[in-house]
Amino acid sequence: MDIVLIDFPVGEASILGGKDGDTFEAVGETIQLGNGVGAAFRKRDKELVEIFNTSLAEVKANGKYERS
């Protein structure tokens, strides 16, 4: 494997700090690609999409989304 681009907190905890933590190393500066977080779902997971969208709407409605 030549390169992996991954969310830093996830990569730090799972790849760098996991059982193979001594196998991999972070090199260079961390970079930010884009702004924020995305979510992707399989086409067949329609119920999960609805649950996610409902939850996101609740967080936006109660103001917690703007505080994060």
Secondary structure, DSSP 8 states (H G I E B T S, - for coil): -------HHHHIIIIISSTTTTT----S-----SSS------TT-HHHHHHHHHHHHHHHHTTHHHH-
